[in-house]
Amino acid sequence: MKEDLDQRIRLLELEVEKIKEENKRSGHSWLWAFVPILALLIPIAAILRDTFN
């Protein structure tokens, strides 16, 4: 039972390492900065629209 859990933990650790390596090579890191900025600009634009209309 303990060996089975150890194997599963090790497999998950390997999968996490694989995902980390894929993220390092990813060219889409700018997207993760752009999306929150866009999410902040939408309510600001709505407030400005309501203010000046």
C-alpha distance matrix in Angstrom:
0.0 3.8 5.4 5.2 6.4 8.7 10.0 10.8 12.5 14.4 15.5 16.8 18.5 20.2 21.4 22.8 24.6 26.0 27.3 28.9 30.6 31.9 33.3 35.1 36.9 37.7 41.3 40.8 40.3 43.8 42.8 40.4 43.4 45.8 44.0 43.9 47.6 48.5 46.8 48.9 52.1 52.0 52.6 55.2 57.0 57.1 58.5 61.1 62.1 62.5 64.5 67.0 67.5
3.8 0.0 3.8 5.4 5.1 6.1 8.6 9.9 10.5 12.2 14.2 15.4 16.4 18.4 20.0 21.0 22.6 24.4 25.8 26.9 28.7 30.4 31.6 33.1 35.1 36.1 39.8 39.4 38.6 42.2 41.4 38.8 41.7 44.3 42.7 42.5 46.0 47.3 45.6 47.5 50.8 51.0 51.5 53.9 55.9 56.1 57.4 59.9 61.1 61.6 63.4 65.9 66.6
5.4 3.8 0.0 3.8 5.4 5.0 6.1 8.6 9.8 10.4 12.2 14.2 15.2 16.4 18.4 19.9 21.0 22.5 24.4 25.7 27.0 28.7 30.3 31.6 33.4 34.7 38.4 38.3 37.7 41.4 40.7 38.5 41.4 44.0 42.6 42.6 46.1 47.3 45.9 48.0 51.1 51.4 52.2 54.5 56.3 56.7 58.2 60.5 61.6 62.4 64.2 66.5 67.3
5.2 5.4 3.8 0.0 3.8 5.4 5.1 6.3 8.7 9.9 10.6 12.4 14.3 15.4 16.6 18.5 20.1 21.1 22.7 24.5 25.9 27.2 28.8 30.5 32.1 33.0 36.8 36.5 36.1 39.7 38.8 36.6 39.8 42.1 40.5 40.7 44.3 45.2 43.7 46.0 49.0 49.1 50.0 52.4 54.1 54.4 56.0 58.4 59.3 60.1 62.0 64.3 64.9
6.4 5.1 5.4 3.8 0.0 3.8 5.4 5.1 6.1 8.5 9.8 10.6 12.3 14.2 15.3 16.5 18.4 19.9 21.1 22.6 24.5 25.8 27.0 28.8 30.7 31.5 35.1 34.6 34.0 37.5 36.6 34.2 37.2 39.6 38.0 37.9 41.5 42.6 41.0 43.1 46.2 46.4 47.1 49.5 51.3 51.6 53.0 55.5 56.6 57.2 59.1 61.4 62.1
8.7 6.1 5.0 5.4 3.8 0.0 3.8 5.5 5.1 6.1 8.6 9.9 10.5 12.3 14.3 15.3 16.5 18.4 20.0 21.1 22.7 24.5 25.8 27.1 29.1 30.3 34.0 33.9 33.1 36.7 36.1 33.8 36.6 39.3 38.0 38.0 41.4 42.7 41.4 43.4 46.5 46.9 47.7 49.9 51.8 52.3 53.7 56.0 57.2 58.0 59.7 62.0 62.9
10.0 8.6 6.1 5.1 5.4 3.8 0.0 3.8 5.4 5.1 6.1 8.6 9.8 10.6 12.4 14.3 15.4 16.5 18.5 20.0 21.2 22.7 24.4 25.9 27.5 28.7 32.4 32.5 32.1 35.8 35.1 33.1 36.2 38.7 37.3 37.7 41.1 42.2 41.1 43.3 46.2 46.6 47.7 49.9 51.5 52.1 53.7 55.9 56.9 58.0 59.8 61.9 62.7
10.8 9.9 8.6 6.3 5.1 5.5 3.8 0.0 3.8 5.4 5.0 6.2 8.6 9.9 10.6 12.3 14.3 15.3 16.5 18.4 20.1 21.1 22.6 24.5 26.2 26.9 30.6 30.2 29.9 33.5 32.5 30.4 33.6 35.9 34.4 34.7 38.2 39.2 37.9 40.2 43.1 43.3 44.4 46.7 48.3 48.8 50.4 52.7 53.6 54.6 56.5 58.6 59.3
12.5 10.5 9.8 8.7 6.1 5.1 5.4 3.8 0.0 3.8 5.4 5.1 6.2 8.7 9.9 10.6 12.4 14.3 15.4 16.5 18.5 20.1 21.1 22.7 24.8 25.7 29.3 29.0 28.2 31.8 31.1 28.7 31.6 34.3 32.9 32.9 36.4 37.6 36.3 38.4 41.4 41.9 42.8 45.0 46.8 47.4 48.8 51.1 52.2 53.2 54.9 57.1 58.0
14.4 12.2 10.4 9.9 8.5 6.1 5.1 5.4 3.8 0.0 3.8 5.4 5.0 6.2 8.7 9.8 10.6 12.3 14.3 15.3 16.6 18.5 20.0 21.2 23.1 24.4 28.1 28.3 27.6 31.3 31.0 28.9 31.8 34.5 33.4 33.7 37.0 38.3 37.4 39.5 42.4 43.0 44.2 46.2 47.9 48.7 50.2 52.3 53.5 54.6 56.3 58.3 59.3
15.5 14.2 12.2 10.6 9.8 8.6 6.1 5.0 5.4 3.8 0.0 3.8 5.4 5.1 6.3 8.7 9.9 10.6 12.4 14.3 15.4 16.6 18.5 20.2 21.6 22.6 26.4 26.4 26.2 29.9 29.3 27.5 30.7 33.0 31.9 32.5 35.8 36.8 36.0 38.4 41.1 41.5 42.9 45.0 46.4 47.2 49.0 51.0 52.0 53.2 55.0 56.9 57.7
16.8 15.4 14.2 12.4 10.6 9.9 8.6 6.2 5.1 5.4 3.8 0.0 3.8 5.4 5.0 6.2 8.6 9.7 10.5 12.3 14.3 15.3 16.5 18.5 20.3 20.9 24.5 24.2 23.7 27.3 26.5 24.5 27.6 30.0 28.7 29.2 32.5 33.6 32.6 34.9 37.7 38.1 39.4 41.5 43.0 43.8 45.5 47.5 48.5 49.7 51.5 53.5 54.3
18.5 16.4 15.2 14.3 12.3 10.5 9.8 8.6 6.2 5.0 5.4 3.8 0.0 3.8 5.4 5.1 6.2 8.6 9.9 10.6 12.4 14.3 15.3 16.7 18.9 20.0 23.6 23.6 22.7 26.4 26.2 24.0 26.8 29.6 28.7 29.0 32.1 33.6 32.8 34.8 37.6 38.4 39.7 41.5 43.2 44.2 45.7 47.6 48.9 50.2 51.7 53.7 54.8
20.2 18.4 16.4 15.4 14.2 12.3 10.6 9.9 8.7 6.2 5.1 5.4 3.8 0.0 3.8 5.4 5.1 6.2 8.7 9.8 10.6 12.4 14.3 15.4 17.0 18.5 22.2 22.6 22.2 26.0 25.9 24.2 27.2 29.7 29.1 29.8 32.8 34.1 33.6 35.8 38.4 39.2 40.8 42.6 44.0 45.2 46.9 48.6 49.7 51.2 52.8 54.6 55.6
21.4 20.0 18.4 16.6 15.3 14.3 12.4 10.6 9.9 8.7 6.3 5.0 5.4 3.8 0.0 3.8 5.4 5.0 6.2 8.6 9.9 10.6 12.3 14.3 15.7 16.4 20.1 20.2 20.1 23.8 23.2 21.6 24.9 27.1 26.2 27.1 30.3 31.2 30.7 33.2 35.7 36.2 37.9 39.8 41.1 42.1 44.0 45.8 46.7 48.2 50.0 51.7 52.6
22.8 21.0 19.9 18.5 16.5 15.3 14.3 12.3 10.6 9.8 8.7 6.2 5.1 5.4 3.8 0.0 3.8 5.4 5.1 6.2 8.7 9.9 10.5 12.4 14.6 15.2 18.8 18.6 17.8 21.5 21.1 19.1 22.1 24.7 23.9 24.5 27.6 28.9 28.3 30.5 33.1 33.9 35.4 37.2 38.7 39.8 41.5 43.2 44.4 45.9 47.5 49.2 50.3
24.6 22.6 21.0 20.1 18.4 16.5 15.4 14.3 12.4 10.6 9.9 8.6 6.2 5.1 5.4 3.8 0.0 3.8 5.5 5.0 6.2 8.7 9.8 10.6 12.7 14.3 17.9 18.5 17.7 21.5 21.7 20.0 22.7 25.5 25.2 25.9 28.6 30.2 30.0 32.0 34.5 35.6 37.3 38.7 40.2 41.6 43.3 44.7 46.0 47.7 49.1 50.8 52.0
26.0 24.4 22.5 21.1 19.9 18.4 16.5 15.3 14.3 12.3 10.6 9.7 8.6 6.2 5.0 5.4 3.8 0.0 3.8 5.4 5.2 6.3 8.7 10.0 11.0 12.4 16.2 16.9 16.9 20.7 20.7 19.5 22.6 24.9 24.6 25.8 28.6 29.7 29.7 32.1 34.2 35.1 37.2 38.7 39.8 41.3 43.2 44.6 45.6 47.4 49.0 50.5 51.5
27.3 25.8 24.4 22.7 21.1 20.0 18.5 16.5 15.4 14.3 12.4 10.5 9.9 8.7 6.2 5.1 5.5 3.8 0.0 3.8 5.4 5.0 6.1 8.7 10.1 10.4 14.1 14.1 13.9 17.7 17.3 16.0 19.2 21.5 20.9 22.2 25.0 26.0 26.0 28.4 30.6 31.4 33.4 35.0 36.1 37.5 39.5 40.9 41.9 43.7 45.3 46.8 47.8
28.9 26.9 25.7 24.5 22.6 21.1 20.0 18.4 16.5 15.3 14.3 12.3 10.6 9.8 8.6 6.2 5.0 5.4 3.8 0.0 3.8 5.4 5.1 6.3 8.9 9.8 13.3 13.6 12.6 16.4 16.8 15.2 17.8 20.6 20.6 21.4 24.0 25.5 25.7 27.6 29.9 31.1 33.0 34.3 35.6 37.3 39.0 40.2 41.5 43.4 44.8 46.2 47.5
30.6 28.7 27.0 25.9 24.5 22.7 21.2 20.1 18.5 16.6 15.4 14.3 12.4 10.6 9.9 8.7 6.2 5.2 5.4 3.8 0.0 3.8 5.4 5.1 6.6 8.8 12.3 13.7 13.2 17.0 17.8 16.9 19.4 21.9 22.3 23.6 25.8 27.3 27.9 29.9 31.8 33.1 35.3 36.4 37.5 39.4 41.2 42.2 43.4 45.5 46.8 48.1 49.4
31.9 30.4 28.7 27.2 25.8 24.5 22.7 21.1 20.1 18.5 16.6 15.3 14.3 12.4 10.6 9.9 8.7 6.3 5.0 5.4 3.8 0.0 3.8 5.4 5.3 6.2 10.0 11.0 11.5 15.2 15.4 15.1 18.0 20.0 20.2 22.0 24.2 25.2 25.9 28.2 29.9 31.0 33.4 34.7 35.4 37.2 39.3 40.3 41.2 43.4 44.9 46.0 47.1
33.3 31.6 30.3 28.8 27.0 25.8 24.4 22.6 21.1 20.0 18.5 16.5 15.3 14.3 12.3 10.5 9.8 8.7 6.1 5.1 5.4 3.8 0.0 3.8 5.4 4.9 8.3 8.7 8.2 12.0 12.4 11.6 14.4 16.7 17.0 18.5 20.7 21.9 22.6 24.8 26.6 27.8 30.2 31.3 32.2 34.1 36.0 36.9 38.1 40.2 41.6 42.8 44.0
35.1 33.1 31.6 30.5 28.8 27.1 25.9 24.5 22.7 21.2 20.2 18.5 16.7 15.4 14.3 12.4 10.6 10.0 8.7 6.3 5.1 5.4 3.8 0.0 3.8 5.5 8.3 9.8 8.9 12.4 13.9 13.3 15.2 17.8 18.8 20.2 21.9 23.5 24.6 26.3 27.9 29.6 32.0 32.7 33.7 35.9 37.6 38.3 39.6 41.9 43.0 44.1 45.6
36.9 35.1 33.4 32.1 30.7 29.1 27.5 26.2 24.8 23.1 21.6 20.3 18.9 17.0 15.7 14.6 12.7 11.0 10.1 8.9 6.6 5.3 5.4 3.8 0.0 3.8 6.4 9.0 9.5 12.7 14.0 14.4 16.5 18.4 19.6 21.6 23.0 24.2 25.6 27.6 28.8 30.4 33.0 33.8 34.4 36.6 38.6 39.1 40.2 42.7 43.9 44.7 46.1
37.7 36.1 34.7 33.0 31.5 30.3 28.7 26.9 25.7 24.4 22.6 20.9 20.0 18.5 16.4 15.2 14.3 12.4 10.4 9.8 8.8 6.2 4.9 5.5 3.8 0.0 3.8 5.5 6.7 9.8 10.6 11.4 13.7 15.2 16.2 18.5 20.0 20.8 22.3 24.5 25.6 26.9 29.7 30.6 31.0 33.2 35.3 35.8 36.7 39.3 40.6 41.4 42.6
41.3 39.8 38.4 36.8 35.1 34.0 32.4 30.6 29.3 28.1 26.4 24.5 23.6 22.2 20.1 18.8 17.9 16.2 14.1 13.3 12.3 10.0 8.3 8.3 6.4 3.8 0.0 3.8 5.7 7.5 8.9 10.7 12.4 13.3 14.9 17.5 18.3 19.1 21.1 23.1 23.7 25.2 28.2 28.8 28.9 31.4 33.5 33.7 34.6 37.3 38.6 39.1 40.4
40.8 39.4 38.3 36.5 34.6 33.9 32.5 30.2 29.0 28.3 26.4 24.2 23.6 22.6 20.2 18.6 18.5 16.9 14.1 13.6 13.7 11.0 8.7 9.8 9.0 5.5 3.8 0.0 3.8 5.4 5.4 7.4 9.6 10.2 11.4 14.1 15.2 15.7 17.5 19.8 20.5 21.8 24.8 25.5 25.7 28.0 30.2 30.6 31.4 34.0 35.4 36.0 37.2
40.3 38.6 37.7 36.1 34.0 33.1 32.1 29.9 28.2 27.6 26.2 23.7 22.7 22.2 20.1 17.8 17.7 16.9 13.9 12.6 13.2 11.5 8.2 8.9 9.5 6.7 5.7 3.8 0.0 3.8 5.3 5.5 7.1 9.0 10.6 12.4 13.6 14.9 16.5 18.3 19.4 21.2 23.8 24.3 25.0 27.4 29.2 29.7 30.9 33.4 34.5 35.4 36.9
43.8 42.2 41.4 39.7 37.5 36.7 35.8 33.5 31.8 31.3 29.9 27.3 26.4 26.0 23.8 21.5 21.5 20.7 17.7 16.4 17.0 15.2 12.0 12.4 12.7 9.8 7.5 5.4 3.8 0.0 3.8 5.5 5.3 6.2 8.8 10.8 11.0 12.3 14.6 16.0 16.6 18.6 21.4 21.6 22.1 24.7 26.5 26.7 27.9 30.6 31.6 32.2 33.8
42.8 41.4 40.7 38.8 36.6 36.1 35.1 32.5 31.1 31.0 29.3 26.5 26.2 25.9 23.2 21.1 21.7 20.7 17.3 16.8 17.8 15.4 12.4 13.9 14.0 10.6 8.9 5.4 5.3 3.8 0.0 3.8 5.3 4.9 6.1 9.0 9.9 10.3 12.2 14.4 15.1 16.4 19.4 20.1 20.4 22.6 24.8 25.3 26.2 28.7 30.1 30.8 32.1
40.4 38.8 38.5 36.6 34.2 33.8 33.1 30.4 28.7 28.9 27.5 24.5 24.0 24.2 21.6 19.1 20.0 19.5 16.0 15.2 16.9 15.1 11.6 13.3 14.4 11.4 10.7 7.4 5.5 5.5 3.8 0.0 3.8 5.6 5.7 7.2 9.2 10.4 11.3 13.3 14.9 16.4 18.7 19.7 20.6 22.7 24.4 25.3 26.6 28.7 30.0 31.2 32.6
43.4 41.7 41.4 39.8 37.2 36.6 36.2 33.6 31.6 31.8 30.7 27.6 26.8 27.2 24.9 22.1 22.7 22.6 19.2 17.8 19.4 18.0 14.4 15.2 16.5 13.7 12.4 9.6 7.1 5.3 5.3 3.8 0.0 3.8 5.8 6.1 6.7 9.0 10.5 11.5 12.9 15.1 17.3 17.6 18.7 21.2 22.6 23.1 24.8 27.0 27.9 29.0 30.7
45.8 44.3 44.0 42.1 39.6 39.3 38.7 35.9 34.3 34.5 33.0 30.0 29.6 29.7 27.1 24.7 25.5 24.9 21.5 20.6 21.9 20.0 16.7 17.8 18.4 15.2 13.3 10.2 9.0 6.2 4.9 5.6 3.8 0.0 3.8 5.7 5.2 6.1 8.6 10.1 10.5 12.5 15.3 15.5 16.0 18.6 20.4 20.7 21.9 24.5 25.5 26.3 27.9
44.0 42.7 42.6 40.5 38.0 38.0 37.3 34.4 32.9 33.4 31.9 28.7 28.7 29.1 26.2 23.9 25.2 24.6 20.9 20.6 22.3 20.2 17.0 18.8 19.6 16.2 14.9 11.4 10.6 8.8 6.1 5.7 5.8 3.8 0.0 3.8 5.4 5.1 6.1 8.7 9.9 10.9 13.5 14.7 15.3 17.1 19.2 20.1 21.1 23.3 24.8 25.9 27.1
43.9 42.5 42.6 40.7 37.9 38.0 37.7 34.7 32.9 33.7 32.5 29.2 29.0 29.8 27.1 24.5 25.9 25.8 22.2 21.4 23.6 22.0 18.5 20.2 21.6 18.5 17.5 14.1 12.4 10.8 9.0 7.2 6.1 5.7 3.8 0.0 3.8 5.4 4.9 6.3 8.7 10.2 11.9 12.9 14.5 16.2 17.6 18.9 20.4 22.2 23.3 24.9 26.4
47.6 46.0 46.1 44.3 41.5 41.4 41.1 38.2 36.4 37.0 35.8 32.5 32.1 32.8 30.3 27.6 28.6 28.6 25.0 24.0 25.8 24.2 20.7 21.9 23.0 20.0 18.3 15.2 13.6 11.0 9.9 9.2 6.7 5.2 5.4 3.8 0.0 3.8 5.4 5.2 6.2 8.9 10.9 10.9 12.2 14.6 15.9 16.5 18.2 20.4 21.2 22.4 24.2
48.5 47.3 47.3 45.2 42.6 42.7 42.2 39.2 37.6 38.3 36.8 33.6 33.6 34.1 31.2 28.9 30.2 29.7 26.0 25.5 27.3 25.2 21.9 23.5 24.2 20.8 19.1 15.7 14.9 12.3 10.3 10.4 9.0 6.1 5.1 5.4 3.8 0.0 3.8 5.3 5.0 6.3 9.3 10.0 10.3 12.5 14.5 15.1 16.2 18.5 19.8 20.9 22.2
46.8 45.6 45.9 43.7 41.0 41.4 41.1 37.9 36.3 37.4 36.0 32.6 32.8 33.6 30.7 28.3 30.0 29.7 26.0 25.7 27.9 25.9 22.6 24.6 25.6 22.3 21.1 17.5 16.5 14.6 12.2 11.3 10.5 8.6 6.1 4.9 5.4 3.8 0.0 3.8 5.6 5.7 7.5 9.3 10.5 11.7 13.5 15.1 16.1 17.7 19.3 21.0 22.1
48.9 47.5 48.0 46.0 43.1 43.4 43.3 40.2 38.4 39.5 38.4 34.9 34.8 35.8 33.2 30.5 32.0 32.1 28.4 27.6 29.9 28.2 24.8 26.3 27.6 24.5 23.1 19.8 18.3 16.0 14.4 13.3 11.5 10.1 8.7 6.3 5.2 5.3 3.8 0.0 3.8 5.6 6.2 6.8 9.0 10.6 11.5 12.9 14.7 16.2 17.2 19.0 20.6
52.1 50.8 51.1 49.0 46.2 46.5 46.2 43.1 41.4 42.4 41.1 37.7 37.6 38.4 35.7 33.1 34.5 34.2 30.6 29.9 31.8 29.9 26.6 27.9 28.8 25.6 23.7 20.5 19.4 16.6 15.1 14.9 12.9 10.5 9.9 8.7 6.2 5.0 5.6 3.8 0.0 3.8 5.7 5.1 6.0 8.6 9.9 10.4 12.0 14.2 15.1 16.3 18.0
52.0 51.0 51.4 49.1 46.4 46.9 46.6 43.3 41.9 43.0 41.5 38.1 38.4 39.2 36.2 33.9 35.6 35.1 31.4 31.1 33.1 31.0 27.8 29.6 30.4 26.9 25.2 21.8 21.2 18.6 16.4 16.4 15.1 12.5 10.9 10.2 8.9 6.3 5.7 5.6 3.8 0.0 3.9 5.5 5.2 6.3 8.8 10.0 10.5 12.4 14.2 15.6 16.5
52.6 51.5 52.2 50.0 47.1 47.7 47.7 44.4 42.8 44.2 42.9 39.4 39.7 40.8 37.9 35.4 37.3 37.2 33.4 33.0 35.3 33.4 30.2 32.0 33.0 29.7 28.2 24.8 23.8 21.4 19.4 18.7 17.3 15.3 13.5 11.9 10.9 9.3 7.5 6.2 5.7 3.9 0.0 3.8 5.4 5.0 6.2 8.6 9.7 10.5 12.2 14.3 15.3
55.2 53.9 54.5 52.4 49.5 49.9 49.9 46.7 45.0 46.2 45.0 41.5 41.5 42.6 39.8 37.2 38.7 38.7 35.0 34.3 36.4 34.7 31.3 32.7 33.8 30.6 28.8 25.5 24.3 21.6 20.1 19.7 17.6 15.5 14.7 12.9 10.9 10.0 9.3 6.8 5.1 5.5 3.8 0.0 3.8 5.4 5.1 6.2 8.6 9.9 10.5 12.3 14.2
57.0 55.9 56.3 54.1 51.3 51.8 51.5 48.3 46.8 47.9 46.4 43.0 43.2 44.0 41.1 38.7 40.2 39.8 36.1 35.6 37.5 35.4 32.2 33.7 34.4 31.0 28.9 25.7 25.0 22.1 20.4 20.6 18.7 16.0 15.3 14.5 12.2 10.3 10.5 9.0 6.0 5.2 5.4 3.8 0.0 3.8 5.5 5.1 6.0 8.6 9.8 10.6 12.0
57.1 56.1 56.7 54.4 51.6 52.3 52.1 48.8 47.4 48.7 47.2 43.8 44.2 45.2 42.1 39.8 41.6 41.3 37.5 37.3 39.4 37.2 34.1 35.9 36.6 33.2 31.4 28.0 27.4 24.7 22.6 22.7 21.2 18.6 17.1 16.2 14.6 12.5 11.7 10.6 8.6 6.3 5.0 5.4 3.8 0.0 3.8 5.5 5.0 6.2 8.5 10.1 10.6
58.5 57.4 58.2 56.0 53.0 53.7 53.7 50.4 48.8 50.2 49.0 45.5 45.7 46.9 44.0 41.5 43.3 43.2 39.5 39.0 41.2 39.3 36.0 37.6 38.6 35.3 33.5 30.2 29.2 26.5 24.8 24.4 22.6 20.4 19.2 17.6 15.9 14.5 13.5 11.5 9.9 8.8 6.2 5.1 5.5 3.8 0.0 3.8 5.4 5.2 6.0 8.7 10.1
61.1 59.9 60.5 58.4 55.5 56.0 55.9 52.7 51.1 52.3 51.0 47.5 47.6 48.6 45.8 43.2 44.7 44.6 40.9 40.2 42.2 40.3 36.9 38.3 39.1 35.8 33.7 30.6 29.7 26.7 25.3 25.3 23.1 20.7 20.1 18.9 16.5 15.1 15.1 12.9 10.4 10.0 8.6 6.2 5.1 5.5 3.8 0.0 3.8 5.4 5.0 6.2 8.5
62.1 61.1 61.6 59.3 56.6 57.2 56.9 53.6 52.2 53.5 52.0 48.5 48.9 49.7 46.7 44.4 46.0 45.6 41.9 41.5 43.4 41.2 38.1 39.6 40.2 36.7 34.6 31.4 30.9 27.9 26.2 26.6 24.8 21.9 21.1 20.4 18.2 16.2 16.1 14.7 12.0 10.5 9.7 8.6 6.0 5.0 5.4 3.8 0.0 3.8 5.5 5.5 6.0
62.5 61.6 62.4 60.1 57.2 58.0 58.0 54.6 53.2 54.6 53.2 49.7 50.2 51.2 48.2 45.9 47.7 47.4 43.7 43.4 45.5 43.4 40.2 41.9 42.7 39.3 37.3 34.0 33.4 30.6 28.7 28.7 27.0 24.5 23.3 22.2 20.4 18.5 17.7 16.2 14.2 12.4 10.5 9.9 8.6 6.2 5.2 5.4 3.8 0.0 3.8 5.7 5.4
64.5 63.4 64.2 62.0 59.1 59.7 59.8 56.5 54.9 56.3 55.0 51.5 51.7 52.8 50.0 47.5 49.1 49.0 45.3 44.8 46.8 44.9 41.6 43.0 43.9 40.6 38.6 35.4 34.5 31.6 30.1 30.0 27.9 25.5 24.8 23.3 21.2 19.8 19.3 17.2 15.1 14.2 12.2 10.5 9.8 8.5 6.0 5.0 5.5 3.8 0.0 3.8 5.8
67.0 65.9 66.5 64.3 61.4 62.0 61.9 58.6 57.1 58.3 56.9 53.5 53.7 54.6 51.7 49.2 50.8 50.5 46.8 46.2 48.1 46.0 42.8 44.1 44.7 41.4 39.1 36.0 35.4 32.2 30.8 31.2 29.0 26.3 25.9 24.9 22.4 20.9 21.0 19.0 16.3 15.6 14.3 12.3 10.6 10.1 8.7 6.2 5.5 5.7 3.8 0.0 3.8
67.5 66.6 67.3 64.9 62.1 62.9 62.7 59.3 58.0 59.3 57.7 54.3 54.8 55.6 52.6 50.3 52.0 51.5 47.8 47.5 49.4 47.1 44.0 45.6 46.1 42.6 40.4 37.2 36.9 33.8 32.1 32.6 30.7 27.9 27.1 26.4 24.2 22.2 22.1 20.6 18.0 16.5 15.3 14.2 12.0 10.6 10.1 8.5 6.0 5.4 5.8 3.8 0.0
